[in-house]
Amino acid sequence: MVNADQARSSLPVTCLEGNLKSLLFVEGNPAEIETEAVNLIRAFHDRRGFILSSGCEIPPEAEPENIAALIKATDYKGH
């Protein structure tokens, strides 16, 4: 796990993916997922080459509401 600022500065022209903790989809709640996702969207809003996703696979035991929250966060339009 690398924070967004480190990733941006280390790999300024490389497409990056992530980086929500996979366990958050099991142990977290929709508000946490949406907040983390929006924070990532904000961190990468000014560059191309970012794919919002979990850091690894989303566990099968993930709460459906948490997956829905990730999708909802992609509607974020502000910076």
mmJSON file of the N, C-alpha and C atoms, coordinates in Angstrom:
{"data_MODEL":{"atom_site":{
"group_PDB":["ATOM","ATOM","ATOM","ATOM","ATOM","ATOM","ATOM","ATOM","ATOM","ATOM","ATOM","ATOM","ATOM","ATOM","ATOM","ATOM","ATOM","ATOM","ATOM","ATOM","ATOM","ATOM","ATOM","ATOM","ATOM","ATOM","ATOM","ATOM","ATOM","ATOM","ATOM","ATOM","ATOM","ATOM","ATOM","ATOM","ATOM","ATOM","ATOM","ATOM","ATOM","ATOM","ATOM","ATOM","ATOM","ATOM","ATOM","ATOM","ATOM","ATOM","ATOM","ATOM","ATOM","ATOM","ATOM","ATOM","ATOM","ATOM","ATOM","ATOM","ATOM","ATOM","ATOM","ATOM","ATOM","ATOM","ATOM","ATOM","ATOM","ATOM","ATOM","ATOM","ATOM","ATOM","ATOM","ATOM","ATOM","ATOM","ATOM","ATOM","ATOM","ATOM","ATOM","ATOM","ATOM","ATOM","ATOM","ATOM","ATOM","ATOM","ATOM","ATOM","ATOM","ATOM","ATOM","ATOM","ATOM","ATOM","ATOM","ATOM","ATOM","ATOM","ATOM","ATOM","ATOM","ATOM","ATOM","ATOM","ATOM","ATOM","ATOM","ATOM","ATOM","ATOM","ATOM","ATOM","ATOM","ATOM","ATOM","ATOM","ATOM","ATOM","ATOM","ATOM","ATOM","ATOM","ATOM","ATOM","ATOM","ATOM","ATOM","ATOM","ATOM","ATOM","ATOM","ATOM","ATOM","ATOM","ATOM","ATOM","ATOM","ATOM","ATOM","ATOM","ATOM","ATOM","ATOM","ATOM","ATOM","ATOM","ATOM","ATOM","ATOM","ATOM","ATOM","ATOM","ATOM","ATOM","ATOM","ATOM","ATOM","ATOM","ATOM","ATOM","ATOM","ATOM","ATOM","ATOM","ATOM","ATOM","ATOM","ATOM","ATOM","ATOM","ATOM","ATOM","ATOM","ATOM","ATOM","ATOM","ATOM","ATOM","ATOM","ATOM","ATOM","ATOM","ATOM","ATOM","ATOM","ATOM","ATOM","ATOM","ATOM","ATOM","ATOM","ATOM","ATOM","ATOM","ATOM","ATOM","ATOM","ATOM","ATOM","ATOM","ATOM","ATOM","ATOM","ATOM","ATOM","ATOM","ATOM","ATOM","ATOM","ATOM","ATOM","ATOM","ATOM","ATOM","ATOM","ATOM","ATOM","ATOM","ATOM","ATOM","ATOM","ATOM","ATOM","ATOM","ATOM","ATOM","ATOM","ATOM","ATOM","ATOM","ATOM","ATOM","ATOM"],
"id":[1,2,3,4,5,6,7,8,9,10,11,12,13,14,15,16,17,18,19,20,21,22,23,24,25,26,27,28,29,30,31,32,33,34,35,36,37,38,39,40,41,42,43,44,45,46,47,48,49,50,51,52,53,54,55,56,57,58,59,60,61,62,63,64,65,66,67,68,69,70,71,72,73,74,75,76,77,78,79,80,81,82,83,84,85,86,87,88,89,90,91,92,93,94,95,96,97,98,99,100,101,102,103,104,105,106,107,108,109,110,111,112,113,114,115,116,117,118,119,120,121,122,123,124,125,126,127,128,129,130,131,132,133,134,135,136,137,138,139,140,141,142,143,144,145,146,147,148,149,150,151,152,153,154,155,156,157,158,159,160,161,162,163,164,165,166,167,168,169,170,171,172,173,174,175,176,177,178,179,180,181,182,183,184,185,186,187,188,189,190,191,192,193,194,195,196,197,198,199,200,201,202,203,204,205,206,207,208,209,210,211,212,213,214,215,216,217,218,219,220,221,222,223,224,225,226,227,228,229,230,231,232,233,234,235,236,237],
"type_symbol":["N","C","C","N","C","C","N","C","C","N","C","C","N","C","C","N","C","C","N","C","C","N","C","C","N","C","C","N","C","C","N","C","C","N","C","C","N","C","C","N","C","C","N","C","C","N","C","C","N","C","C","N","C","C","N","C","C","N","C","C","N","C","C","N","C","C","N","C","C","N","C","C","N","C","C","N","C","C","N","C","C","N","C","C","N","C","C","N","C","C","N","C","C","N","C","C","N","C","C","N","C","C","N","C","C","N","C","C","N","C","C","N","C","C","N","C","C","N","C","C","N","C","C","N","C","C","N","C","C","N","C","C","N","C","C","N","C","C","N","C","C","N","C","C","N","C","C","N","C","C","N","C","C","N","C","C","N","C","C","N","C","C","N","C","C","N","C","C","N","C","C","N","C","C","N","C","C","N","C","C","N","C","C","N","C","C","N","C","C","N","C","C","N","C","C","N","C","C","N","C","C","N","C","C","N","C","C","N","C","C","N","C","C","N","C","C","N","C","C","N","C","C","N","C","C","N","C","C","N","C","C","N","C","C","N","C","C"],
"label_atom_id":["N","CA","C","N","CA","C","N","CA","C","N","CA","C","N","CA","C","N","CA","C","N","CA","C","N","CA","C","N","CA","C","N","CA","C","N","CA","C","N","CA","C","N","CA","C","N","CA","C","N","CA","C","N","CA","C","N","CA","C","N","CA","C","N","CA","C","N","CA","C","N","CA","C","N","CA","C","N","CA","C","N","CA","C","N","CA","C","N","CA","C","N","CA","C","N","CA","C","N","CA","C","N","CA","C","N","CA","C","N","CA","C","N","CA","C","N","CA","C","N","CA","C","N","CA","C","N","CA","C","N","CA","C","N","CA","C","N","CA","C","N","CA","C","N","CA","C","N","CA","C","N","CA","C","N","CA","C","N","CA","C","N","CA","C","N","CA","C","N","CA","C","N","CA","C","N","CA","C","N","CA","C","N","CA","C","N","CA","C","N","CA","C","N","CA","C","N","CA","C","N","CA","C","N","CA","C","N","CA","C","N","CA","C","N","CA","C","N","CA","C","N","CA","C","N","CA","C","N","CA","C","N","CA","C","N","CA","C","N","CA","C","N","CA","C","N","CA","C","N","CA","C","N","CA","C","N","CA","C","N","CA","C","N","CA","C","N","CA","C","N","CA","C","N","CA","C"],
"label_alt_id":[null,null,null,null,null,null,null,null,null,null,null,null,null,null,null,null,null,null,null,null,null,null,null,null,null,null,null,null,null,null,null,null,null,null,null,null,null,null,null,null,null,null,null,null,null,null,null,null,null,null,null,null,null,null,null,null,null,null,null,null,null,null,null,null,null,null,null,null,null,null,null,null,null,null,null,null,null,null,null,null,null,null,null,null,null,null,null,null,null,null,null,null,null,null,null,null,null,null,null,null,null,null,null,null,null,null,null,null,null,null,null,null,null,null,null,null,null,null,null,null,null,null,null,null,null,null,null,null,null,null,null,null,null,null,null,null,null,null,null,null,null,null,null,null,null,null,null,null,null,null,null,null,null,null,null,null,null,null,null,null,null,null,null,null,null,null,null,null,null,null,null,null,null,null,null,null,null,null,null,null,null,null,null,null,null,null,null,null,null,null,null,null,null,null,null,null,null,null,null,null,null,null,null,null,null,null,null,null,null,null,null,null,null,null,null,null,null,null,null,null,null,null,null,null,null,null,null,null,null,null,null,null,null,null,null,null,null],
"label_comp_id":["MET","MET","MET","VAL","VAL","VAL","ASN","ASN","ASN","ALA","ALA","ALA","ASP","ASP","ASP","GLN","GLN","GLN","ALA","ALA","ALA","ARG","ARG","ARG","SER","SER","SER","SER","SER","SER","LEU","LEU","LEU","PRO","PRO","PRO","VAL","VAL","VAL","THR","THR","THR","CYS","CYS","CYS","LEU","LEU","LEU","GLU","GLU","GLU","GLY","GLY","GLY","ASN","ASN","ASN","LEU","LEU","LEU","LYS","LYS","LYS","SER","SER","SER","LEU","LEU","LEU","LEU","LEU","LEU","PHE","PHE","PHE","VAL","VAL","VAL","GLU","GLU","GLU","GLY","GLY","GLY","ASN","ASN","ASN","PRO","PRO","PRO","ALA","ALA","ALA","GLU","GLU","GLU","ILE","ILE","ILE","GLU","GLU","GLU","THR","THR","THR","GLU","GLU","GLU","ALA","ALA","ALA","VAL","VAL","VAL","ASN","ASN","ASN","LEU","LEU","LEU","ILE","ILE","ILE","ARG","ARG","ARG","ALA","ALA","ALA","PHE","PHE","PHE","HIS","HIS","HIS","ASP","ASP","ASP","ARG","ARG","ARG","ARG","ARG","ARG","GLY","GLY","GLY","PHE","PHE","PHE","ILE","ILE","ILE","LEU","LEU","LEU","SER","SER","SER","SER","SER","SER","GLY","GLY","GLY","CYS","CYS","CYS","GLU","GLU","GLU","ILE","ILE","ILE","PRO","PRO","PRO","PRO","PRO","PRO","GLU","GLU","GLU","ALA","ALA","ALA","GLU","GLU","GLU","PRO","PRO","PRO","GLU","GLU","GLU","ASN","ASN","ASN","ILE","ILE","ILE","ALA","ALA","ALA","ALA","ALA","ALA","LEU","LEU","LEU","ILE","ILE","ILE","LYS","LYS","LYS","ALA","ALA","ALA","THR","THR","THR","ASP","ASP","ASP","TYR","TYR","TYR","LYS","LYS","LYS","GLY","GLY","GLY","HIS","HIS","HIS"],
"label_asym_id":["A","A","A","A","A","A","A","A","A","A","A","A","A","A","A","A","A","A","A","A","A","A","A","A","A","A","A","A","A","A","A","A","A","A","A","A","A","A","A","A","A","A","A","A","A","A","A","A","A","A","A","A","A","A","A","A","A","A","A","A","A","A","A","A","A","A","A","A","A","A","A","A","A","A","A","A","A","A","A","A","A","A","A","A","A","A","A","A","A","A","A","A","A","A","A","A","A","A","A","A","A","A","A","A","A","A","A","A","A","A","A","A","A","A","A","A","A","A","A","A","A","A","A","A","A","A","A","A","A","A","A","A","A","A","A","A","A","A","A","A","A","A","A","A","A","A","A","A","A","A","A","A","A","A","A","A","A","A","A","A","A","A","A","A","A","A","A","A","A","A","A","A","A","A","A","A","A","A","A","A","A","A","A","A","A","A","A","A","A","A","A","A","A","A","A","A","A","A","A","A","A","A","A","A","A","A","A","A","A","A","A","A","A","A","A","A","A","A","A","A","A","A","A","A","A","A","A","A","A","A","A","A","A","A","A","A","A"],
"label_entity_id":["1","1","1","1","1","1","1","1","1","1","1","1","1","1","1","1","1","1","1","1","1","1","1","1","1","1","1","1","1","1","1","1","1","1","1","1","1","1","1","1","1","1","1","1","1","1","1","1","1","1","1","1","1","1","1","1","1","1","1","1","1","1","1","1","1","1","1","1","1","1","1","1","1","1","1","1","1","1","1","1","1","1","1","1","1","1","1","1","1","1","1","1","1","1","1","1","1","1","1","1","1","1","1","1","1","1","1","1","1","1","1","1","1","1","1","1","1","1","1","1","1","1","1","1","1","1","1","1","1","1","1","1","1","1","1","1","1","1","1","1","1","1","1","1","1","1","1","1","1","1","1","1","1","1","1","1","1","1","1","1","1","1","1","1","1","1","1","1","1","1","1","1","1","1","1","1","1","1","1","1","1","1","1","1","1","1","1","1","1","1","1","1","1","1","1","1","1","1","1","1","1","1","1","1","1","1","1","1","1","1","1","1","1","1","1","1","1","1","1","1","1","1","1","1","1","1","1","1","1","1","1","1","1","1","1","1","1"],
"label_seq_id":[1,1,1,2,2,2,3,3,3,4,4,4,5,5,5,6,6,6,7,7,7,8,8,8,9,9,9,10,10,10,11,11,11,12,12,12,13,13,13,14,14,14,15,15,15,16,16,16,17,17,17,18,18,18,19,19,19,20,20,20,21,21,21,22,22,22,23,23,23,24,24,24,25,25,25,26,26,26,27,27,27,28,28,28,29,29,29,30,30,30,31,31,31,32,32,32,33,33,33,34,34,34,35,35,35,36,36,36,37,37,37,38,38,38,39,39,39,40,40,40,41,41,41,42,42,42,43,43,43,44,44,44,45,45,45,46,46,46,47,47,47,48,48,48,49,49,49,50,50,50,51,51,51,52,52,52,53,53,53,54,54,54,55,55,55,56,56,56,57,57,57,58,58,58,59,59,59,60,60,60,61,61,61,62,62,62,63,63,63,64,64,64,65,65,65,66,66,66,67,67,67,68,68,68,69,69,69,70,70,70,71,71,71,72,72,72,73,73,73,74,74,74,75,75,75,76,76,76,77,77,77,78,78,78,79,79,79],
"pdbx_PDB_ins_code":[null,null,null,null,null,null,null,null,null,null,null,null,null,null,null,null,null,null,null,null,null,null,null,null,null,null,null,null,null,null,null,null,null,null,null,null,null,null,null,null,null,null,null,null,null,null,null,null,null,null,null,null,null,null,null,null,null,null,null,null,null,null,null,null,null,null,null,null,null,null,null,null,null,null,null,null,null,null,null,null,null,null,null,null,null,null,null,null,null,null,null,null,null,null,null,null,null,null,null,null,null,null,null,null,null,null,null,null,null,null,null,null,null,null,null,null,null,null,null,null,null,null,null,null,null,null,null,null,null,null,null,null,null,null,null,null,null,null,null,null,null,null,null,null,null,null,null,null,null,null,null,null,null,null,null,null,null,null,null,null,null,null,null,null,null,null,null,null,null,null,null,null,null,null,null,null,null,null,null,null,null,null,null,null,null,null,null,null,null,null,null,null,null,null,null,null,null,null,null,null,null,null,null,null,null,null,null,null,null,null,null,null,null,null,null,null,null,null,null,null,null,null,null,null,null,null,null,null,null,null,null,null,null,null,null,null,null],
"Cartn_x":[0.841,0.0,0.889,0.659,1.372,0.327,0.563,-0.442,-0.379,-1.438,-1.599,-0.472,-0.053,1.016,2.326,2.658,3.878,3.797,2.66,2.487,2.608,1.964,2.009,3.434,4.18,5.533,6.515,6.31,7.222,6.989,5.733,5.376,4.495,5.059,4.233,3.558,4.059,3.446,2.948,2.955,2.512,1.054,0.269,-1.113,-1.106,-1.879,-1.94,-3.345,-3.42,-4.69,-4.758,-5.932,-6.137,-6.739,-6.623,-5.826,-6.603,-7.849,-8.666,-8.311,-8.172,-7.858,-8.986,-8.629,-9.625,-10.462,-9.846,-10.569,-11.623,-11.455,-12.445,-13.81,-13.825,-15.091,-15.828,-15.113,-15.707,-16.0,-15.029,-15.131,-15.624,-15.577,-15.959,-17.443,-17.809,-19.203,-19.227,-20.405,-20.484,-19.9,-20.103,-19.57,-18.045,-17.422,-15.954,-15.448,-16.108,-15.707,-15.837,-16.961,-17.183,-16.171,-15.893,-14.921,-13.536,-13.1,-11.78,-11.708,-12.755,-12.78,-12.75,-13.549,-13.566,-12.211,-11.57,-10.235,-9.248,-9.341,-8.466,-8.806,-10.075,-10.487,-9.949,-10.046,-9.51,-8.002,-7.32,-5.855,-5.35,-6.142,-5.699,-6.508,-7.336,-8.24,-7.522,-6.311,-5.623,-4.678,-4.759,-3.892,-4.665,-4.179,-4.759,-4.081,-4.663,-3.997,-4.23,-5.471,-5.8,-7.04,-6.969,-8.089,-8.47,-9.655,-10.145,-10.509,-9.931,-10.239,-9.715,-9.951,-9.355,-7.872,-7.099,-5.666,-5.38,-6.231,-6.192,-7.621,-7.912,-9.275,-10.237,-11.486,-12.525,-12.938,-12.863,-13.166,-14.606,-14.833,-16.19,-17.157,-16.622,-17.49,-17.761,-17.382,-17.619,-19.109,-19.422,-20.806,-21.241,-22.357,-22.829,-22.971,-23.367,-23.526,-22.186,-21.099,-19.782,-19.326,-19.656,-19.339,-20.163,-21.419,-22.28,-21.731,-21.159,-20.592,-19.396,-18.602,-17.477,-17.989,-19.02,-19.604,-20.199,-20.885,-21.48,-20.416,-19.268,-18.204,-17.722,-17.879,-17.435,-18.285,-19.424,-20.256,-19.707,-18.695,-18.122,-17.581,-17.98,-17.585,-16.664,-16.618,-15.818,-14.346,-13.567,-12.125,-11.729],
"Cartn_y":[-1.178,0.0,1.244,2.073,3.339,4.429,5.538,6.604,7.312,8.013,8.63,9.608,10.41,11.379,10.69,9.615,8.868,8.262,7.697,7.079,8.119,9.251,10.318,10.785,11.002,11.533,10.476,9.228,8.165,7.743,7.788,7.306,8.334,9.471,10.566,10.31,9.373,9.132,7.698,6.934,5.541,5.457,4.653,4.415,3.699,4.198,3.617,3.093,2.067,1.451,1.262,1.469,1.169,2.338,2.359,1.594,1.446,1.089,0.877,-0.466,-0.495,-1.739,-2.75,-3.918,-4.95,-5.31,-5.377,-5.747,-4.708,-3.482,-2.444,-2.816,-3.586,-4.01,-5.03,-5.656,-6.619,-5.959,-5.224,-4.672,-3.231,-2.531,-1.128,-0.947,0.3,0.619,1.491,1.653,2.417,3.831,4.502,5.865,5.862,4.888,4.797,4.532,3.603,3.273,4.502,5.17,6.334,7.434,7.682,8.71,8.386,7.156,6.751,6.843,6.406,6.444,7.885,8.743,10.153,10.798,10.452,10.995,10.595,9.359,8.928,9.658,9.806,10.54,11.964,12.594,13.959,13.984,12.998,12.97,12.843,12.198,11.95,12.704,13.646,14.322,15.065,15.498,16.35,15.578,14.269,13.498,12.347,11.913,10.738,9.508,8.367,7.138,6.753,6.787,6.307,5.433,4.243,3.315,3.127,3.551,3.398,1.933,1.332,-0.058,-0.385,-1.617,-2.081,-2.337,-2.412,-2.675,-4.076,-5.015,-6.397,-6.757,-8.033,-8.42,-8.051,-7.847,-7.615,-8.989,-9.201,-10.515,-10.954,-12.252,-12.76,-12.405,-12.223,-11.879,-10.388,-9.618,-8.171,-7.875,-6.822,-6.384,-5.73,-6.146,-5.557,-4.039,-3.521,-2.07,-1.359,-2.034,-1.42,-1.369,-2.381,-2.357,-1.275,-1.161,-0.113,1.272,1.432,2.727,3.094,2.108,2.364,2.868,2.225,2.642,4.044,4.304,5.627,6.717,6.428,7.425,7.878,7.048,7.44,8.554,8.855,9.979,11.316,11.292,12.525,13.405,14.655,15.574,16.711,16.956,18.077,17.753,18.74,18.528,18.814],
"Cartn_z":[0.0,0.0,0.0,-0.971,-1.107,-1.172,-0.469,-0.53,-1.881,-2.19,-3.507,-3.827,-2.869,-3.131,-3.491,-2.781,-3.1,-4.495,-4.822,-6.134,-7.242,-7.056,-8.07,-8.313,-7.242,-7.401,-7.903,-7.528,-7.956,-9.398,-9.84,-11.181,-11.885,-12.258,-12.78,-14.123,-14.924,-16.231,-16.398,-15.317,-15.359,-14.924,-15.616,-15.202,-13.862,-12.926,-11.581,-11.312,-10.476,-10.128,-8.625,-8.069,-6.654,-5.93,-4.82,-3.901,-2.596,-2.741,-1.542,-0.916,0.396,1.084,0.865,0.423,0.132,1.348,2.505,3.725,4.098,3.636,3.908,3.331,2.265,1.675,2.545,3.467,4.395,5.739,6.254,7.608,7.656,6.548,6.531,6.275,6.075,5.764,4.51,3.908,2.659,2.752,3.868,4.004,3.948,4.589,4.558,3.141,2.458,1.093,0.2,0.282,-0.574,-0.269,0.997,1.379,0.835,1.025,0.535,-0.993,-1.656,-3.12,-3.635,-3.051,-3.471,-3.204,-2.101,-1.826,-2.919,-3.391,-4.488,-5.78,-6.061,-7.267,-7.208,-6.062,-5.901,-6.11,-5.557,-5.63,-7.067,-7.928,-9.293,-10.346,-9.931,-10.862,-11.987,-11.767,-12.742,-13.663,-13.641,-14.528,-15.149,-16.264,-16.912,-16.329,-16.579,-16.178,-14.743,-14.303,-12.97,-13.057,-12.451,-12.401,-10.939,-10.581,-9.209,-8.983,-7.958,-7.636,-6.244,-5.833,-4.586,-4.84,-3.773,-3.898,-4.408,-4.084,-4.581,-4.952,-5.002,-5.341,-4.209,-4.573,-3.563,-3.051,-1.737,-1.179,-1.46,-1.617,-1.851,-0.723,0.487,1.618,1.746,0.741,0.762,0.876,1.579,1.715,0.401,-0.151,-1.416,-1.347,-0.183,-0.034,-0.189,0.206,0.079,-1.379,-2.132,-3.562,-4.252,-3.871,-4.435,-4.108,-2.917,-2.517,-3.395,-3.774,-4.683,-6.028,-6.524,-7.796,-7.678,-6.58,-6.364,-6.343,-5.775,-5.672,-7.045,-8.057,-9.396,-9.991,-9.371,-9.807,-9.331,-8.467,-7.911,-9.033,-9.063,-10.131,-9.66,-8.364,-7.86,-7.795,-7.377,-7.253,-5.846],
"occupancy":[1.0,1.0,1.0,1.0,1.0,1.0,1.0,1.0,1.0,1.0,1.0,1.0,1.0,1.0,1.0,1.0,1.0,1.0,1.0,1.0,1.0,1.0,1.0,1.0,1.0,1.0,1.0,1.0,1.0,1.0,1.0,1.0,1.0,1.0,1.0,1.0,1.0,1.0,1.0,1.0,1.0,1.0,1.0,1.0,1.0,1.0,1.0,1.0,1.0,1.0,1.0,1.0,1.0,1.0,1.0,1.0,1.0,1.0,1.0,1.0,1.0,1.0,1.0,1.0,1.0,1.0,1.0,1.0,1.0,1.0,1.0,1.0,1.0,1.0,1.0,1.0,1.0,1.0,1.0,1.0,1.0,1.0,1.0,1.0,1.0,1.0,1.0,1.0,1.0,1.0,1.0,1.0,1.0,1.0,1.0,1.0,1.0,1.0,1.0,1.0,1.0,1.0,1.0,1.0,1.0,1.0,1.0,1.0,1.0,1.0,1.0,1.0,1.0,1.0,1.0,1.0,1.0,1.0,1.0,1.0,1.0,1.0,1.0,1.0,1.0,1.0,1.0,1.0,1.0,1.0,1.0,1.0,1.0,1.0,1.0,1.0,1.0,1.0,1.0,1.0,1.0,1.0,1.0,1.0,1.0,1.0,1.0,1.0,1.0,1.0,1.0,1.0,1.0,1.0,1.0,1.0,1.0,1.0,1.0,1.0,1.0,1.0,1.0,1.0,1.0,1.0,1.0,1.0,1.0,1.0,1.0,1.0,1.0,1.0,1.0,1.0,1.0,1.0,1.0,1.0,1.0,1.0,1.0,1.0,1.0,1.0,1.0,1.0,1.0,1.0,1.0,1.0,1.0,1.0,1.0,1.0,1.0,1.0,1.0,1.0,1.0,1.0,1.0,1.0,1.0,1.0,1.0,1.0,1.0,1.0,1.0,1.0,1.0,1.0,1.0,1.0,1.0,1.0,1.0,1.0,1.0,1.0,1.0,1.0,1.0,1.0,1.0,1.0,1.0,1.0,1.0,1.0,1.0,1.0,1.0,1.0,1.0],
"B_iso_or_equiv":[0.0,0.0,0.0,0.0,0.0,0.0,0.0,0.0,0.0,0.0,0.0,0.0,0.0,0.0,0.0,0.0,0.0,0.0,0.0,0.0,0.0,0.0,0.0,0.0,0.0,0.0,0.0,0.0,0.0,0.0,0.0,0.0,0.0,0.0,0.0,0.0,0.0,0.0,0.0,0.0,0.0,0.0,0.0,0.0,0.0,0.0,0.0,0.0,0.0,0.0,0.0,0.0,0.0,0.0,0.0,0.0,0.0,0.0,0.0,0.0,0.0,0.0,0.0,0.0,0.0,0.0,0.0,0.0,0.0,0.0,0.0,0.0,0.0,0.0,0.0,0.0,0.0,0.0,0.0,0.0,0.0,0.0,0.0,0.0,0.0,0.0,0.0,0.0,0.0,0.0,0.0,0.0,0.0,0.0,0.0,0.0,0.0,0.0,0.0,0.0,0.0,0.0,0.0,0.0,0.0,0.0,0.0,0.0,0.0,0.0,0.0,0.0,0.0,0.0,0.0,0.0,0.0,0.0,0.0,0.0,0.0,0.0,0.0,0.0,0.0,0.0,0.0,0.0,0.0,0.0,0.0,0.0,0.0,0.0,0.0,0.0,0.0,0.0,0.0,0.0,0.0,0.0,0.0,0.0,0.0,0.0,0.0,0.0,0.0,0.0,0.0,0.0,0.0,0.0,0.0,0.0,0.0,0.0,0.0,0.0,0.0,0.0,0.0,0.0,0.0,0.0,0.0,0.0,0.0,0.0,0.0,0.0,0.0,0.0,0.0,0.0,0.0,0.0,0.0,0.0,0.0,0.0,0.0,0.0,0.0,0.0,0.0,0.0,0.0,0.0,0.0,0.0,0.0,0.0,0.0,0.0,0.0,0.0,0.0,0.0,0.0,0.0,0.0,0.0,0.0,0.0,0.0,0.0,0.0,0.0,0.0,0.0,0.0,0.0,0.0,0.0,0.0,0.0,0.0,0.0,0.0,0.0,0.0,0.0,0.0,0.0,0.0,0.0,0.0,0.0,0.0,0.0,0.0,0.0,0.0,0.0,0.0],
"pdbx_formal_charge":[null,null,null,null,null,null,null,null,null,null,null,null,null,null,null,null,null,null,null,null,null,null,null,null,null,null,null,null,null,null,null,null,null,null,null,null,null,null,null,null,null,null,null,null,null,null,null,null,null,null,null,null,null,null,null,null,null,null,null,null,null,null,null,null,null,null,null,null,null,null,null,null,null,null,null,null,null,null,null,null,null,null,null,null,null,null,null,null,null,null,null,null,null,null,null,null,null,null,null,null,null,null,null,null,null,null,null,null,null,null,null,null,null,null,null,null,null,null,null,null,null,null,null,null,null,null,null,null,null,null,null,null,null,null,null,null,null,null,null,null,null,null,null,null,null,null,null,null,null,null,null,null,null,null,null,null,null,null,null,null,null,null,null,null,null,null,null,null,null,null,null,null,null,null,null,null,null,null,null,null,null,null,null,null,null,null,null,null,null,null,null,null,null,null,null,null,null,null,null,null,null,null,null,null,null,null,null,null,null,null,null,null,null,null,null,null,null,null,null,null,null,null,null,null,null,null,null,null,null,null,null,null,null,null,null,null,null],
"auth_seq_id":[1,1,1,2,2,2,3,3,3,4,4,4,5,5,5,6,6,6,7,7,7,8,8,8,9,9,9,10,10,10,11,11,11,12,12,12,13,13,13,14,14,14,15,15,15,16,16,16,17,17,17,18,18,18,19,19,19,20,20,20,21,21,21,22,22,22,23,23,23,24,24,24,25,25,25,26,26,26,27,27,27,28,28,28,29,29,29,30,30,30,31,31,31,32,32,32,33,33,33,34,34,34,35,35,35,36,36,36,37,37,37,38,38,38,39,39,39,40,40,40,41,41,41,42,42,42,43,43,43,44,44,44,45,45,45,46,46,46,47,47,47,48,48,48,49,49,49,50,50,50,51,51,51,52,52,52,53,53,53,54,54,54,55,55,55,56,56,56,57,57,57,58,58,58,59,59,59,60,60,60,61,61,61,62,62,62,63,63,63,64,64,64,65,65,65,66,66,66,67,67,67,68,68,68,69,69,69,70,70,70,71,71,71,72,72,72,73,73,73,74,74,74,75,75,75,76,76,76,77,77,77,78,78,78,79,79,79],
"auth_comp_id":["MET","MET","MET","VAL","VAL","VAL","ASN","ASN","ASN","ALA","ALA","ALA","ASP","ASP","ASP","GLN","GLN","GLN","ALA","ALA","ALA","ARG","ARG","ARG","SER","SER","SER","SER","SER","SER","LEU","LEU","LEU","PRO","PRO","PRO","VAL","VAL","VAL","THR","THR","THR","CYS","CYS","CYS","LEU","LEU","LEU","GLU","GLU","GLU","GLY","GLY","GLY","ASN","ASN","ASN","LEU","LEU","LEU","LYS","LYS","LYS","SER","SER","SER","LEU","LEU","LEU","LEU","LEU","LEU","PHE","PHE","PHE","VAL","VAL","VAL","GLU","GLU","GLU","GLY","GLY","GLY","ASN","ASN","ASN","PRO","PRO","PRO","ALA","ALA","ALA","GLU","GLU","GLU","ILE","ILE","ILE","GLU","GLU","GLU","THR","THR","THR","GLU","GLU","GLU","ALA","ALA","ALA","VAL","VAL","VAL","ASN","ASN","ASN","LEU","LEU","LEU","ILE","ILE","ILE","ARG","ARG","ARG","ALA","ALA","ALA","PHE","PHE","PHE","HIS","HIS","HIS","ASP","ASP","ASP","ARG","ARG","ARG","ARG","ARG","ARG","GLY","GLY","GLY","PHE","PHE","PHE","ILE","ILE","ILE","LEU","LEU","LEU","SER","SER","SER","SER","SER","SER","GLY","GLY","GLY","CYS","CYS","CYS","GLU","GLU","GLU","ILE","ILE","ILE","PRO","PRO","PRO","PRO","PRO","PRO","GLU","GLU","GLU","ALA","ALA","ALA","GLU","GLU","GLU","PRO","PRO","PRO","GLU","GLU","GLU","ASN","ASN","ASN","ILE","ILE","ILE","ALA","ALA","ALA","ALA","ALA","ALA","LEU","LEU","LEU","ILE","ILE","ILE","LYS","LYS","LYS","ALA","ALA","ALA","THR","THR","THR","ASP","ASP","ASP","TYR","TYR","TYR","LYS","LYS","LYS","GLY","GLY","GLY","HIS","HIS","HIS"],
"auth_asym_id":["A","A","A","A","A","A","A","A","A","A","A","A","A","A","A","A","A","A","A","A","A","A","A","A","A","A","A","A","A","A","A","A","A","A","A","A","A","A","A","A","A","A","A","A","A","A","A","A","A","A","A","A","A","A","A","A","A","A","A","A","A","A","A","A","A","A","A","A","A","A","A","A","A","A","A","A","A","A","A","A","A","A","A","A","A","A","A","A","A","A","A","A","A","A","A","A","A","A","A","A","A","A","A","A","A","A","A","A","A","A","A","A","A","A","A","A","A","A","A","A","A","A","A","A","A","A","A","A","A","A","A","A","A","A","A","A","A","A","A","A","A","A","A","A","A","A","A","A","A","A","A","A","A","A","A","A","A","A","A","A","A","A","A","A","A","A","A","A","A","A","A","A","A","A","A","A","A","A","A","A","A","A","A","A","A","A","A","A","A","A","A","A","A","A","A","A","A","A","A","A","A","A","A","A","A","A","A","A","A","A","A","A","A","A","A","A","A","A","A","A","A","A","A","A","A","A","A","A","A","A","A","A","A","A","A","A","A"],
"auth_atom_id":["N","CA","C","N","CA","C","N","CA","C","N","CA","C","N","CA","C","N","CA","C","N","CA","C","N","CA","C","N","CA","C","N","CA","C","N","CA","C","N","CA","C","N","CA","C","N","CA","C","N","CA","C","N","CA","C","N","CA","C","N","CA","C","N","CA","C","N","CA","C","N","CA","C","N","CA","C","N","CA","C","N","CA","C","N","CA","C","N","CA","C","N","CA","C","N","CA","C","N","CA","C","N","CA","C","N","CA","C","N","CA","C","N","CA","C","N","CA","C","N","CA","C","N","CA","C","N","CA","C","N","CA","C","N","CA","C","N","CA","C","N","CA","C","N","CA","C","N","CA","C","N","CA","C","N","CA","C","N","CA","C","N","CA","C","N","CA","C","N","CA","C","N","CA","C","N","CA","C","N","CA","C","N","CA","C","N","CA","C","N","CA","C","N","CA","C","N","CA","C","N","CA","C","N","CA","C","N","CA","C","N","CA","C","N","CA","C","N","CA","C","N","CA","C","N","CA","C","N","CA","C","N","CA","C","N","CA","C","N","CA","C","N","CA","C","N","CA","C","N","CA","C","N","CA","C","N","CA","C","N","CA","C","N","CA","C","N","CA","C","N","CA","C","N","CA","C"],
"pdbx_PDB_model_num":[1,1,1,1,1,1,1,1,1,1,1,1,1,1,1,1,1,1,1,1,1,1,1,1,1,1,1,1,1,1,1,1,1,1,1,1,1,1,1,1,1,1,1,1,1,1,1,1,1,1,1,1,1,1,1,1,1,1,1,1,1,1,1,1,1,1,1,1,1,1,1,1,1,1,1,1,1,1,1,1,1,1,1,1,1,1,1,1,1,1,1,1,1,1,1,1,1,1,1,1,1,1,1,1,1,1,1,1,1,1,1,1,1,1,1,1,1,1,1,1,1,1,1,1,1,1,1,1,1,1,1,1,1,1,1,1,1,1,1,1,1,1,1,1,1,1,1,1,1,1,1,1,1,1,1,1,1,1,1,1,1,1,1,1,1,1,1,1,1,1,1,1,1,1,1,1,1,1,1,1,1,1,1,1,1,1,1,1,1,1,1,1,1,1,1,1,1,1,1,1,1,1,1,1,1,1,1,1,1,1,1,1,1,1,1,1,1,1,1,1,1,1,1,1,1,1,1,1,1,1,1,1,1,1,1,1,1]
}}}
